[in-house]
Amino acid sequence: MGFVDDVEFYLDRNANVIQVRSASRLGQSDLGVNRQRVETIRTKLK
């Protein structure tokens, strides 16, 4: 549908983790699309 989303990654070397934030720019809900996208990325990084 052409909606724009933002995603941010923060590498915390001390904790040995990558923190991720993903959010839609418009609207109240993305119907889980951003979470699904982040889970796909996480699976591919394993």
C-alpha positions in Angstrom: 0.0 0.0 0.0 3.0 2.3 0.0 3.1 3.2 3.7 6.5 4.4 5.0 8.0 2.8 8.1 11.2 3.6 10.1 13.6 1.1 11.5 16.6 1.7 13.7 19.4 -0.6 14.8 21.6 0.0 17.8 24.6 -2.3 18.4 25.3 -2.5 22.1 28.8 -4.1 22.2 28.9 -4.2 26.0 25.7 -6.3 26.2 26.5 -8.1 23.0 23.0 -7.4 21.6 21.4 -5.5 18.7 18.5 -3.4 19.7 15.8 -2.8 17.1 13.0 -0.2 16.8 10.5 -0.3 14.0 7.5 2.0 13.7 5.0 3.2 11.2 5.0 6.9 10.4 1.3 7.1 9.9 -1.7 5.6 11.7 -2.4 3.8 14.9 -1.6 0.3 13.9 0.4 -1.6 11.3 -1.4 -4.9 12.0 1.9 -6.5 13.0 3.8 -5.8 9.8 6.8 -4.1 11.5 7.2 -6.9 14.1 7.0 -9.5 11.3 9.7 -7.6 9.4 12.0 -7.4 12.4 11.5 -11.2 13.2 12.4 -12.0 9.5 15.6 -9.9 9.9 16.4 -11.6 13.2 16.0 -15.0 11.7 18.3 -14.2 8.8 21.0 -12.9 11.2 21.1 -16.1 13.2 
